Amino acid sequence: MEHIQNTITEINSMIFQQALEKGRKCERLSREEAFALADSITPDTLHELGAAALENRIRRFGRRATYIFNIQINPANICSMGCSFCNYAASTGDEHAYVMDEDEIFSKAKRLNPTEAHIVGGMNRVWPYERNLNLVRELRKRFPDLYIKSFTAVEIDYFARTTKKTTRQIIQELFDSGMNSMPGGGAEIFSERLYRQHWPNKIGPADWIRIHKEAHSMGITTNATMLFGFGDTWQERIEHMLILRDTQDESGKFVCFIPLPFQPGKGHFVTQGPTPLETLAVLAIARLVIDNISHLKSYWPMTGLETATAGLSWGADDMDGTISEEKIAHLAGSPPPVGLEREMMMQTISIAGFVPVERDGRFVERKAPNEL
């Protein structure tokens, strides 16, 4: 029996090394190799995993690390979905419930003059579909150069159900009103087991993929996320990445993948989220496995600034942005600062040993003011 176990260990080690070698060269990993990356993680192999992801990342982007000057617009946090892991959502009358109005939003956008606005909120009757549609339309009118990334697949589905329209119709109307792309939120993790347990009132994995593929078929780019560290397994994480890779092979319109470590907040079923090393391992494996989604984001509002910066050496090429007044992660207890100024973002990236490059919503480099 010991001989058999030793043989299995040797085979797994061989596949792991093979996966690392292919990953370094930006070659596609097989399913077996992808799972071997997670199955073979030990304190001794973590540094090999990180080194391979860094080499892959440098082959693709050199030492460049991008960021964007953006704001997050969360019109209201009142939500009826009842997801077990969410500290952001509130019921009317809750102490942390809030509702913004249009004047607040327009004033914020005018004051900060961002390159991009990221719009997500709760599912509620206070900000129904028509009001959100008009918000996009008015933002486009007032700020013609603003890149508008708005509404998750979960919200698109909710808008469709409450208006008796199709999700495709909703996407088209939003696009016609000025939306540029869709964020990747609401994917959680592509596990039917966890879907039934934690967010049964909103769309599951199949519908999330379907809605993004609809947007892709219309020429609209989207992002993709993965929430991890709330009872999911490494096998489920790898399967999530492979589903995204397969979808990208079909439609080609995912721009960026963003792994999101779970923030437990208060009174939840998980008392501690992923460790920094676990978060870095997820980033590294994502860089090696998802070879066809160009950009990998180290999302500092949920990883913490230090871990996010380290993530640039574990495969990530983007730090997201300045995100003035981000609410979702902070209501879940995330400790990082609410927003980062351009100078601090540039300094943080530089200290990590990378070259900061400001980008727009399409991941195109923006010229410095003295170059305009």
C-alpha positions in Angstrom: 0.0 0.0 0.0 2.8 2.4 0.9 4.5 1.6 -2.5 1.2 2.5 -4.3 0.9 5.7 -2.4 4.5 6.7 -3.2 3.8 6.0 -6.9 0.7 8.2 -6.8 2.7 11.0 -5.1 5.4 10.8 -7.7 2.9 10.9 -10.6 1.2 13.9 -9.1 4.5 15.6 -8.6 5.4 15.0 -12.2 2.1 16.4 -13.5 2.6 19.4 -11.2 6.0 20.2 -12.6 4.7 19.7 -16.1 2.0 22.2 -15.4 4.4 24.7 -14.1 6.7 24.3 -17.1 3.8 24.8 -19.5 2.5 27.7 -17.4 5.8 29.5 -17.5 5.6 29.5 -21.3 2.0 30.7 -21.4 0.9 27.3 -22.9 -2.5 25.8 -22.2 -2.8 23.4 -19.3 -5.0 20.4 -19.5 -7.7 19.7 -17.0 -5.5 17.2 -15.3 -2.7 19.7 -15.1 -5.0 22.4 -13.8 -6.2 20.3 -10.9 -2.7 19.1 -10.2 -1.7 22.7 -9.4 -4.2 22.8 -6.6 -3.7 19.2 -5.4 0.1 19.7 -5.1 0.1 22.9 -3.0 2.3 22.6 0.0 4.6 25.1 1.8 7.4 23.7 -0.2 5.8 24.1 -3.6 4.1 27.5 -3.1 7.3 29.4 -4.1 7.5 27.3 -7.4 3.9 28.2 -8.2 4.4 31.9 -7.6 7.6 31.9 -9.7 5.9 30.2 -12.6 3.0 32.7 -12.4 5.4 35.6 -12.3 7.3 34.4 -15.3 4.0 34.0 -17.2 2.9 37.5 -16.2 6.2 39.1 -17.3 6.1 37.3 -20.7 2.7 38.9 -21.2 3.1 42.4 -19.6 6.7 42.9 -18.6 6.9 44.9 -15.4 3.9 47.1 -16.2 1.1 47.1 -13.7 -2.1 49.0 -14.5 -4.6 50.9 -12.5 -7.6 53.2 -13.2 -9.0 56.4 -11.8 -12.5 55.2 -11.0 -15.5 55.6 -8.7 -17.9 53.0 -7.5 -21.6 54.0 -7.6 -23.8 51.9 -5.3 -27.2 53.6 -5.5 -28.8 51.6 -2.6 -28.0 48.6 -0.5 -31.5 47.6 0.1 -31.9 44.0 -1.3 -34.3 41.2 -1.1 -32.1 38.3 -2.2 -31.1 37.1 1.2 -27.6 35.7 0.3 -26.1 34.2 3.4 -22.6 35.6 2.9 -23.6 39.3 2.3 -23.0 42.1 4.8 -23.7 44.8 2.2 -27.4 44.1 1.7 -30.0 45.7 4.1 -33.7 45.7 4.7 -35.5 49.0 4.9 -35.1 50.4 8.4 -31.8 48.6 9.1 -29.1 50.7 10.7 -26.7 50.4 7.7 -29.4 50.8 5.0 -29.0 53.8 2.7 -30.4 55.2 -0.6 -28.6 57.7 -2.8 -30.4 60.1 -5.1 -29.4 61.2 -8.6 -28.1 64.6 -7.5 -25.7 62.9 -5.0 -24.4 60.6 -7.8 -24.0 63.4 -10.4 -22.3 65.6 -7.8 -19.8 62.9 -6.9 -19.0 62.2 -10.6 -18.5 65.9 -11.3 -16.4 66.4 -8.2 -14.0 63.5 -8.9 -14.1 63.5 -12.7 -13.2 59.8 -13.0 -12.2 57.8 -16.1 -14.6 55.0 -15.2 -17.8 54.5 -13.1 -18.7 51.1 -11.8 -22.4 50.8 -11.0 -23.8 48.0 -8.9 -26.5 47.9 -6.2 -29.1 45.9 -4.4 -32.3 44.4 -5.9 -35.1 46.7 -4.7 -38.1 48.8 -5.6 -36.4 52.0 -4.6 -34.1 51.9 -7.6 -36.1 49.9 -10.1 -35.0 49.2 -13.7 -36.3 52.4 -15.3 -34.6 54.6 -12.7 -31.3 52.7 -13.2 -31.7 53.0 -17.0 -32.3 56.7 -16.7 -29.2 57.0 -14.5 -27.0 55.5 -17.2 -28.6 57.7 -19.8 -28.1 60.8 -17.8 -24.5 59.9 -16.9 -23.7 59.5 -20.5 -25.3 62.8 -21.3 -23.5 64.7 -18.6 -20.1 62.9 -18.9 -19.7 61.8 -22.5 -16.2 60.4 -22.0 -17.0 58.4 -18.9 -16.6 54.7 -19.3 -19.7 53.1 -17.7 -19.4 49.6 -16.4 -22.8 48.8 -15.0 -24.9 46.1 -13.4 -24.1 42.5 -12.7 -25.8 39.5 -14.4 -27.8 39.1 -11.2 -29.2 42.6 -11.6 -29.8 42.1 -15.3 -31.9 39.0 -14.4 -33.8 41.0 -11.7 -34.5 43.8 -14.1 -35.8 41.3 -16.7 -38.1 39.5 -14.2 -39.6 42.7 -12.8 -40.2 44.3 -16.2 -41.3 41.1 -18.1 -38.5 41.6 -20.6 -35.8 39.3 -21.7 -32.3 39.6 -20.3 -31.1 40.3 -23.9 -33.6 43.2 -24.1 -32.3 44.7 -20.9 -28.7 44.5 -22.0 -29.5 46.1 -25.3 -31.5 49.0 -23.7 -28.7 49.6 -21.2 -26.1 49.6 -24.0 -28.2 51.9 -26.1 -28.4 54.3 -23.1 -24.6 54.5 -22.7 -23.4 51.4 -20.8 -20.0 50.3 -22.1 -19.5 47.0 -20.4 -20.7 44.7 -17.5 -18.9 44.0 -14.3 -18.3 40.4 -13.2 -20.0 40.4 -9.8 -22.6 37.8 -8.8 -20.8 34.8 -10.2 -19.8 33.8 -6.6 -18.4 30.3 -7.4 -19.8 27.9 -10.0 -20.9 25.2 -7.6 -24.4 24.0 -7.5 -23.8 22.7 -3.9 -22.9 26.2 -2.7 -25.5 27.9 -4.8 -28.3 26.0 -3.2 -26.9 26.6 0.2 -26.0 30.3 0.1 -27.8 32.2 -2.7 -30.8 30.2 -3.9 -32.9 33.3 -4.5 -30.8 34.7 -7.3 -29.4 33.2 -10.5 -27.0 30.3 -10.3 -23.9 29.4 -12.4 -25.7 28.4 -15.6 -27.7 31.6 -15.9 -24.7 33.8 -15.0 -22.8 32.3 -17.9 -25.8 32.6 -20.2 -26.3 36.3 -19.5 -22.6 37.0 -20.1 -22.6 35.1 -23.3 -25.6 37.1 -24.4 -23.7 40.3 -23.8 -20.7 38.9 -25.6 -22.8 37.9 -28.6 -23.8 41.6 -28.8 -20.2 42.7 -28.8 -20.3 43.9 -25.2 -17.3 43.0 -23.0 -17.6 41.9 -19.4 -15.5 40.9 -16.5 -15.6 37.7 -14.5 -15.2 37.1 -10.7 -14.9 34.2 -8.3 -15.7 34.5 -4.6 -13.7 32.0 -2.6 -13.0 31.1 1.0 -16.5 30.5 2.4 -16.6 26.7 2.4 -15.6 26.0 -1.3 -13.0 23.4 -2.2 -9.9 23.8 -4.4 -11.6 21.5 -6.9 -14.6 23.8 -7.1 -12.2 26.8 -7.6 -10.4 25.0 -10.5 -13.7 24.0 -12.1 -14.9 27.6 -11.9 -11.7 28.7 -13.8 -12.1 26.0 -16.4 -15.7 27.0 -17.0 -14.6 30.6 -17.6 -11.9 29.4 -19.9 -14.3 27.3 -21.9 -16.7 30.2 -22.2 -14.0 32.5 -23.3 -13.0 30.1 -26.0 -16.6 30.4 -27.3 -17.3 34.1 -27.0 -13.9 35.9 -26.4 -15.3 38.9 -24.6 -14.2 38.5 -21.0 -11.6 41.2 -20.4 -10.5 40.6 -16.8 -10.8 37.9 -14.1 -11.0 39.0 -10.5 -10.7 36.5 -7.7 -12.4 37.8 -4.5 -11.5 36.5 -1.1 -14.5 36.2 1.2 -14.9 38.9 3.9 -16.7 37.2 6.8 -17.8 40.3 8.6 -19.8 39.8 11.8 -21.9 36.8 12.8 -21.3 34.7 9.7 -20.8 30.9 9.2 -17.1 31.5 8.5 -15.2 33.4 11.1 -12.0 33.9 9.0 -11.5 34.5 5.3 -8.7 33.2 3.2 -5.1 33.8 4.3 -2.9 36.1 2.2 -0.9 33.1 1.0 -4.1 31.3 -0.1 -5.2 34.4 -1.9 -1.9 34.6 -3.7 -2.1 30.9 -4.6 -5.5 31.5 -6.2 -4.0 34.4 -8.2 -1.1 32.3 -9.4 -3.2 29.4 -10.4 -5.6 31.7 -12.2 -2.8 33.2 -14.2 -1.6 29.7 -15.3 -5.0 28.1 -15.9 -7.0 30.9 -17.6 -4.7 31.5 -20.5 -7.3 33.3 -22.7 -8.6 36.1 -20.4 -5.8 38.6 -20.7 -6.0 40.5 -17.5 -5.9 39.3 -13.9 -6.9 41.8 -11.2 -5.5 41.9 -7.6 -8.5 43.6 -6.1 -7.2 45.6 -3.1 -10.5 46.5 -1.4 -11.0 42.8 -0.6 -7.5 41.4 -0.4 -6.0 44.2 1.6 -3.5 46.6 0.0 -0.4 44.6 1.1 -1.7 41.3 -0.3 -2.9 43.0 -3.5 0.5 44.5 -4.1 2.2 41.2 -3.5 -0.3 39.8 -6.0 1.5 41.6 -8.8 4.4 39.1 -8.2 1.9 36.2 -8.3 0.5 36.7 -11.7 -1.8 39.8 -11.5 -1.2 42.6 -13.9 -3.9 45.1 -12.6 -4.6 46.7 -9.2 -8.1 48.0 -10.2 -8.3 51.7 -9.2 -8.7 54.5 -6.8 -12.4 53.5 -6.1 -13.5 56.5 -4.1 -16.1 55.6 -1.4 -16.3 51.8 -2.1 -19.0 50.3 0.1 -19.5 46.6 -0.5 -16.2 45.3 0.8 -16.1 47.8 3.7 -19.6 46.9 4.9 -18.3 43.3 5.1 -15.4 44.4 7.3 -12.6 44.8 4.8 -9.8 46.8 6.5 -8.2 48.8 3.6 -8.6 52.5 3.1 -11.8 53.6 1.4 -10.0 55.1 -1.6 -6.5 55.6 -3.0 -5.3 58.7 -4.7 -3.4 58.4 -8.0 -0.1 59.2 -6.3 -0.5 56.6 -3.6 -1.5 54.0 -6.2 1.5 54.8 -8.3 3.8 54.7 -5.3 2.4 51.4 -4.1 3.0 49.8 -7.4 6.5 51.2 -7.7 7.6 50.0 -4.3 6.5 46.5 -5.3 9.0 46.7 -8.2 6.6 47.3 -11.1 5.9 50.2 -13.4 2.6 51.9 -12.7 0.5 52.6 -15.9 -2.8 54.4 -15.7 -5.4 52.8 -18.1 -8.9 53.4 -19.2 -11.9 51.1 -19.0 -10.8 49.2 -22.1 -7.4 48.6 -20.5 -5.8 51.0 -22.9 -2.9 53.1 -21.5 -3.9 56.7 -20.8 -1.4 59.4 -21.6 0.1 61.5 -18.8 -1.1 65.1 -18.6 2.2 66.4 -20.0 1.8 64.1 -23.0 -1.7 65.4 -24.0 
